[in-house]
Amino acid sequence: MSNQSIESVDQFEELFQKHDEFLFIKNSLTCPISQAAFEEYQEFAEKHQDYPSYYLHVQDSRDLSNYIAEKFGIKHESPQALLFKANEVVWNASHWKITYDALKKETVE
């Protein structure tokens, strides 16, 4: 259930049918900062497998990344963590602010 790659707008919109709350990460495959943030996210997802979490790789899913930025009015950054609750972004962070502790604090604590 958790820690799945989402690549299309349709797949993304389905998440709102499945979950009232979920974590979503935008990851760049070419950025070292993004790689570090993605490792923090992977640790979170591994330790909290019951918490719905998803990601996209910007290079593979640029249309979806742009769609999220436009629909929710949040400037695109990568890496970027977005916490959705009740169809809204209630928290977001980027770059070095994406840590295991930050993700845990915003989601499961």
Kinemage of the C-alpha trace (Angstrom):
@kinemage 1
@onewidth
@group {chain A} dominant
@subgroup {mainchain}
@vectorlist {calphas} color= white
{ca met a 1} P 0.000 0.000 0.000
{ca ser a 2} L 2.656 2.478 0.997
{ca asn a 3} L 5.735 3.854 -0.743
{ca gln a 4} L 4.555 3.533 -4.345
{ca ser a 5} L 5.591 5.496 -7.392
{ca ile a 6} L 2.783 7.574 -8.897
{ca glu a 7} L 3.294 8.643 -12.498
{ca ser a 8} L -0.003 9.978 -13.866
{ca val a 9} L -2.623 12.550 -12.905
{ca asp a 10} L -5.231 9.752 -12.829
{ca gln a 11} L -3.153 7.691 -10.379
{ca phe a 12} L -2.630 10.788 -8.231
{ca glu a 13} L -6.335 11.688 -8.169
{ca glu a 14} L -7.160 8.118 -7.102
{ca leu a 15} L -5.146 8.700 -3.913
{ca phe a 16} L -7.838 11.106 -2.718
{ca gln a 17} L -10.416 8.335 -3.057
{ca lys a 18} L -8.236 5.928 -1.057
{ca his a 19} L -6.916 8.184 1.708
{ca asp a 20} L -8.035 11.120 3.775
{ca glu a 21} L -4.372 11.798 4.520
{ca phe a 22} L -1.126 10.870 2.727
{ca leu a 23} L 2.460 11.941 2.192
{ca phe a 24} L 3.783 12.706 -1.286
{ca ile a 25} L 7.399 13.302 -2.334
{ca lys a 26} L 8.702 14.906 -5.515
{ca asn a 27} L 12.171 13.538 -6.208
{ca ser a 28} L 14.793 14.502 -8.784
{ca leu a 29} L 16.934 11.643 -10.061
{ca thr a 30} L 19.861 13.959 -10.835
{ca cys a 31} L 20.126 16.153 -7.730
{ca pro a 32} L 22.336 15.095 -4.786
{ca ile a 33} L 20.179 17.085 -2.329
{ca ser a 34} L 17.119 15.288 -3.662
{ca gln a 35} L 18.844 11.940 -3.284
{ca ala a 36} L 19.581 12.698 0.375
{ca ala a 37} L 15.974 13.769 0.994
{ca phe a 38} L 14.655 10.673 -0.792
{ca glu a 39} L 16.777 8.482 1.475
{ca glu a 40} L 15.195 10.208 4.488
{ca tyr a 41} L 11.764 9.575 2.971
{ca gln a 42} L 12.597 5.921 2.271
{ca glu a 43} L 13.588 5.461 5.909
{ca phe a 44} L 10.296 7.000 7.005
{ca ala a 45} L 8.281 4.824 4.606
{ca glu a 46} L 10.095 1.695 5.740
{ca lys a 47} L 9.534 2.384 9.438
{ca his a 48} L 5.920 3.531 8.998
{ca gln a 49} L 4.566 1.132 6.418
{ca asp a 50} L 0.997 1.663 7.583
{ca tyr a 51} L 1.157 5.380 6.733
{ca pro a 52} L 0.227 6.039 3.089
{ca ser a 53} L 3.200 7.561 1.287
{ca tyr a 54} L 3.877 8.011 -2.402
{ca tyr a 55} L 6.433 9.629 -4.644
{ca leu a 56} L 7.198 10.686 -8.179
{ca his a 57} L 10.459 11.120 -10.033
{ca val a 58} L 10.271 14.528 -11.680
{ca gln a 59} L 12.129 13.364 -14.790
{ca asp a 60} L 9.552 10.598 -15.358
{ca ser a 61} L 6.427 12.500 -14.312
{ca arg a 62} L 6.908 16.157 -15.187
{ca asp a 63} L 3.235 16.578 -16.216
{ca leu a 64} L 2.040 15.282 -12.850
{ca ser a 65} L 4.559 17.424 -10.981
{ca asn a 66} L 3.316 20.532 -12.811
{ca tyr a 67} L -0.315 19.517 -12.242
{ca ile a 68} L 0.227 19.289 -8.472
{ca ala a 69} L 1.978 22.672 -8.378
{ca glu a 70} L -0.830 24.342 -10.350
{ca lys a 71} L -3.775 22.633 -8.650
{ca phe a 72} L -2.571 23.309 -5.100
{ca gly a 73} L -0.805 26.622 -5.752
{ca ile a 74} L 2.534 25.459 -4.376
{ca lys a 75} L 5.652 26.428 -6.294
{ca his a 76} L 7.394 23.333 -7.617
{ca glu a 77} L 10.650 22.385 -5.977
{ca ser a 78} L 12.572 19.163 -5.936
{ca pro a 79} L 12.993 17.570 -3.640
{ca gln a 80} L 9.643 18.495 -2.142
{ca ala a 81} L 7.477 16.812 0.498
{ca leu a 82} L 3.741 17.467 0.558
{ca leu a 83} L 1.308 16.328 3.225
{ca phe a 84} L -2.277 16.080 2.010
{ca lys a 85} L -5.267 16.056 4.371
{ca ala a 86} L -8.872 16.326 3.210
{ca asn a 87} L -7.818 17.223 -0.358
{ca glu a 88} L -5.534 20.061 0.731
{ca val a 89} L -1.811 20.495 1.262
{ca val a 90} L -1.440 21.125 4.996
{ca trp a 91} L 2.368 21.012 5.145
{ca asn a 92} L 5.226 21.113 2.682
{ca ala a 93} L 8.992 21.193 2.860
{ca ser a 94} L 11.857 21.151 0.423
{ca his a 95} L 15.549 20.426 0.161
{ca trp a 96} L 17.393 19.907 3.478
{ca lys a 97} L 14.162 20.365 5.475
{ca ile a 98} L 13.020 16.915 4.309
{ca thr a 99} L 14.283 14.688 7.091
{ca tyr a 100} L 13.066 11.516 8.712
{ca asp a 101} L 12.313 13.455 11.903
{ca ala a 102} L 10.350 16.164 10.070
{ca leu a 103} L 8.288 13.591 8.155
{ca lys a 104} L 7.581 11.635 11.330
{ca lys a 105} L 6.639 14.789 13.273
{ca glu a 106} L 4.162 15.936 10.617
{ca thr a 107} L 2.538 12.568 9.979
{ca val a 108} L 2.542 10.042 12.805
{ca glu a 109} L 3.278 11.965 15.991
